């Protein structure tokens, strides 16, 4: 396991602060629309990624929500703060695969 600084870097932690939790992504996200749980929404996954990068939750808690993301990126065009969800998702997937 890498040190917390490296984990933050690999998970694109700094990009997580661009998300203002507005919720515009929710109706655009097929997994949120289907499952209706925050952890299956882009903003919920971003929050989980942030917590994992900070060491507040284990990476195993990311595995299921990240794995269920379709990767359609329908959330990105509706985001008013231009969150780079694609880069964060890819970083989280790589970290999960490496552990």
C-alpha positions, 0 to 999 in steps of 0.5 A: 500500500502506498503512503497517504500522499501518494494515494491522494495523488493517485486518486486525484484528490485535489480534483474532488474539491471542485465538486460543490455537491449541487446534485445536477449530476443526479438525474444524469446518472443512470446508476443513481436513477436506477439505484437511488442511493447516494453512493451510486451517484457521481457526487457520492462516489466523489465523496467516497473517493475523498474519504478513501484518499484521506484514509477515513474509509477503506478502499474496499468501501469504494469497490462496489460503488466505483464498480457499478459506475457505467463510465458513461460520463453523462454527469460531466456535461451537466456539472456547473463546476466542470468536475473532472469525474473521468480522471477521478474515476480512472484513478480510483479504479487503478488504486482499487485494482492495485490493492 
